[in-house]
Amino acid sequence: MKTLQDKVVVITGAGGGIGRALAAQATEAGAHVALADWDEAAVKETERLVSAKKSLARRVDVRSEDDVKAFAADVEKTLGPAHVIVNNAGVSLSDTIGSMKRVDFEWLFDINFWGVVRGTEAFLPQLVSQDDAHVVNISSVFGLIAVPSQSAYNASKFAVRGFTEALRQELDGSPVHVTCVHPGGVRTGIVRNGRHLKDSKGAVAVADKMARDFEKLARTSPEQAASIIWKGVLSNDPRVLVGNDARIMDVIQRLFPVRYPSIFRAAQKLLERSTGVAM
């Protein structure tokens, strides 16, 4: 995709964070935006803030097949067929295998993975009708490496990565390009708004402290993340790493695919001593 000018750009999880920043930058580039989020007030606020020439904002629960399909139909009717779908909606969960409740695991997976699948399937017929279109699926650095207490989140983000890479191959030669995005630490509310029961050491989690520590350590702003993502989309990059932490972790897991956990544990101890932030 060479430009966002006059393109219909659909973004889920647009009520704040990366989603809101993506919407703002797409609007600045001349796009028409269709915004979805679980929080209706937040997504309406995003629509007001970005002030696009043409836009719509809807409360959409990506766990609901009916909601996502109705949103896709509304986008096509109101703005025209989509050129870009950014499946960005996501949640976090910290707990250990064995103590984690299945209902929490399923809650996360239904949003982080099945939400991506539903969004892709709902908008794909519109995308393939265009001369130039793009699917952007947000995975995570935790779709590249695995860490303790994040088994559910890891599973969902590895699944997004696998789904997206297979989709890219299936659409090879078509007008639809596909990008998988792996953000590192981005200063959003994903931890503050998540479900957190155990920390990385298996101790009972203090949710507010986890959120404050994450926000201290996250080096990338939503605006910086959005800029990197749109640059990758406009270059038709198949994979986008967001932040120096994501790039470093990617290199380490490539070089040490079995030993990377011990390397990260050593780095974690050094970081805790230097920052005073428990991880």
C-alpha positions in Angstrom: 0.0 0.0 0.0 1.5 3.3 -1.1 -0.8 5.8 0.6 -3.7 6.1 3.1 -5.2 9.0 1.3 -8.9 8.5 0.8 -8.6 4.9 2.0 -11.1 3.3 4.4 -9.1 2.2 7.5 -10.8 0.0 10.1 -9.3 -0.2 13.6 -10.5 -2.3 16.5 -9.4 -1.5 20.0 -9.6 2.2 19.0 -10.7 3.5 22.3 -7.2 4.4 23.4 -3.5 3.4 23.3 -2.1 2.2 20.0 -5.5 2.1 18.4 -6.2 5.7 19.1 -2.8 6.7 17.9 -3.2 4.7 14.7 -6.6 6.4 14.1 -5.1 9.9 14.6 -2.2 9.2 12.2 -4.4 7.6 9.6 -6.6 10.6 9.7 -3.6 13.0 9.3 -2.7 10.9 6.2 -6.1 11.5 4.7 -7.9 8.3 5.5 -11.5 7.7 6.4 -11.6 5.8 9.6 -14.0 3.2 11.1 -13.4 2.8 14.8 -14.5 0.0 17.1 -14.0 -0.7 20.8 -15.7 -2.4 23.7 -15.9 1.0 25.4 -18.4 3.1 23.5 -17.6 6.4 25.3 -13.8 5.9 24.6 -14.2 5.1 20.9 -16.6 8.1 20.4 -13.9 10.2 22.1 -11.3 8.9 19.7 -13.6 9.8 16.8 -14.0 13.3 18.2 -10.3 13.8 18.7 -9.1 12.6 15.3 -11.9 14.6 13.5 -11.6 12.7 10.2 -13.3 13.9 7.1 -15.4 10.7 7.1 -15.7 8.4 10.1 -17.8 6.2 12.1 -17.4 4.8 15.6 -19.2 1.8 17.1 -19.2 -0.2 20.3 -18.1 -3.7 19.1 -17.4 -6.7 21.2 -14.9 -8.7 19.1 -16.0 -11.8 21.0 -19.3 -11.6 19.2 -19.6 -12.9 15.6 -22.8 -10.9 15.2 -21.2 -7.7 16.4 -18.2 -8.0 14.1 -20.2 -8.9 11.0 -22.7 -6.1 11.7 -19.8 -3.6 12.0 -18.3 -4.8 8.7 -21.7 -4.3 7.0 -22.0 -0.8 8.6 -18.6 0.2 7.4 -19.3 -0.8 3.8 -22.7 0.9 3.8 -21.4 4.1 5.4 -17.9 4.6 4.2 -17.5 2.1 1.4 -15.5 -1.2 1.3 -12.5 -1.3 3.6 -9.0 -1.0 2.3 -7.3 -1.7 5.6 -8.3 -3.7 8.7 -6.2 -3.3 11.8 -7.1 -6.1 14.3 -5.7 -4.3 17.4 -8.1 -5.2 20.2 -6.4 -7.1 23.0 -6.3 -7.8 26.8 -3.8 -9.1 29.2 -3.8 -11.9 31.9 -1.1 -12.9 34.4 -1.4 -16.3 36.0 0.4 -19.6 36.2 -0.5 -22.9 34.6 -2.4 -25.0 37.0 -3.8 -22.1 39.0 -5.3 -20.2 36.1 -9.1 -20.5 35.7 -10.2 -21.8 32.3 -12.8 -18.9 32.2 -10.0 -16.4 32.3 -8.0 -18.2 29.7 -11.0 -18.4 27.4 -11.8 -14.7 28.0 -8.4 -13.7 26.8 -8.2 -16.0 23.9 -11.6 -15.0 22.6 -10.5 -11.4 22.3 -6.8 -11.7 21.4 -7.0 -14.5 18.9 -10.6 -15.1 17.9 -11.1 -11.4 17.7 -8.4 -11.2 15.1 -9.9 -14.2 13.2 -13.4 -12.7 13.2 -12.1 -9.3 12.1 -10.1 -10.8 9.3 -12.9 -13.0 8.0 -15.5 -10.2 8.2 -13.5 -7.7 6.2 -11.7 -10.0 3.8 -14.4 -9.9 1.1 -14.2 -6.1 1.1 -10.4 -6.1 1.0 -10.2 -8.5 -2.0 -12.5 -6.3 -4.0 -10.0 -3.4 -3.8 -7.0 -2.8 -6.1 -4.7 -2.3 -3.0 -5.6 -3.5 0.5 -4.0 -4.6 3.8 -4.6 -6.8 6.8 -2.7 -5.7 9.9 -2.8 -8.1 12.9 -1.3 -7.0 16.2 0.7 -9.9 17.9 3.3 -9.0 20.5 6.9 -9.6 21.4 5.3 -12.3 23.4 4.4 -13.9 20.1 8.2 -14.3 19.7 9.3 -15.4 23.2 7.5 -17.0 26.1 7.7 -15.9 29.7 6.4 -17.2 33.1 2.8 -16.2 34.1 2.0 -15.3 30.5 1.1 -18.7 29.1 -2.4 -17.6 28.0 -1.1 -14.3 26.5 1.8 -16.1 24.8 -0.5 -18.7 23.4 -2.8 -16.1 21.9 -0.1 -14.0 20.4 1.8 -17.0 19.0 -1.5 -18.0 17.5 -2.0 -14.6 15.9 1.5 -14.8 14.4 0.9 -18.3 12.9 -2.6 -17.3 11.6 -1.2 -14.1 10.0 1.8 -15.8 8.4 -0.4 -18.5 6.9 -2.9 -15.8 5.7 0.0 -13.9 4.0 0.9 -17.0 2.0 -2.7 -17.7 1.0 -3.1 -14.1 -0.3 0.3 -14.0 -2.1 -0.3 -12.6 -5.6 -3.6 -10.9 -4.6 -4.1 -7.2 -4.0 -4.2 -7.8 -0.2 -0.9 -7.4 1.7 -0.6 -8.8 5.2 1.5 -7.5 8.1 2.1 -9.1 11.6 3.1 -6.5 14.2 5.1 -7.4 17.3 5.2 -4.5 19.8 7.5 -4.5 22.8 6.7 -2.4 25.8 4.3 0.3 24.7 2.8 2.7 27.3 -0.8 1.8 27.1 -3.4 0.7 29.7 -3.3 -3.0 28.7 -1.8 -4.1 32.0 -3.9 -1.7 34.1 -7.1 -3.0 32.4 -6.1 -6.7 32.5 -6.6 -9.6 34.9 -3.6 -10.3 37.0 -3.4 -13.0 39.6 0.2 -14.2 39.7 3.4 -12.4 38.8 6.4 -13.9 36.8 7.7 -15.5 40.0 4.4 -17.2 40.8 3.6 -14.8 43.7 0.2 -13.2 44.2 0.1 -10.3 41.9 -0.6 -6.7 43.1 -2.4 -5.4 40.0 -1.8 -1.7 40.5 1.9 -2.2 41.2 2.2 -4.4 38.1 0.6 -1.6 36.0 2.8 1.1 37.5 6.0 -1.0 37.0 5.0 -1.8 33.4 4.4 1.9 32.7 7.8 2.8 34.1 9.6 0.2 31.9 7.6 0.7 28.7 9.9 2.9 26.5 7.7 3.3 23.4 4.8 5.7 23.3 1.5 4.8 21.4 2.3 7.5 18.9 5.8 6.1 18.2 4.3 2.6 17.9 1.6 3.9 15.4 4.2 5.6 13.3 6.3 2.5 13.1 3.3 0.4 12.2 2.1 2.7 9.4 5.6 3.0 8.0 5.6 -0.8 7.8 2.2 -1.0 6.2 3.1 1.6 3.6 6.3 -0.4 2.8 4.2 -3.7 2.7 6.5 -5.2 5.3 5.4 -8.7 6.3 6.6 -8.2 9.9 7.0 -5.1 12.0 8.9 -5.0 15.3 8.0 -2.1 17.5 10.6 -0.8 19.9 14.2 -1.5 20.6 13.2 -4.1 23.3 11.3 -6.0 20.6 14.2 -5.9 18.2 16.7 -7.1 20.9 14.5 -9.9 22.1 13.9 -11.1 18.5 17.7 -11.3 17.9 18.3 -13.1 21.2 15.6 -15.7 20.6 17.0 -16.3 17.0 20.5 -16.8 18.3 19.6 -18.8 21.4 16.2 -20.5 20.7 16.5 -22.8 23.7 18.7 -20.7 26.0 17.0 -17.4 25.7 15.0 -17.8 29.0 18.1 -18.0 31.1 19.6 -14.9 29.3 16.4 -12.9 29.9 16.4 -14.0 33.6 19.9 -12.6 34.0 18.9 -9.4 32.3 15.8 -9.2 34.5 17.9 -9.3 37.7 20.2 -6.6 36.4 17.3 -4.4 35.4 15.6 -4.9 38.8 18.8 -3.9 40.6 19.3 -0.8 38.4 15.7 0.4 38.4 14.3 -0.9 41.6 11.3 -2.2 39.7 10.4 -5.8 40.5 9.5 -7.8 37.4 
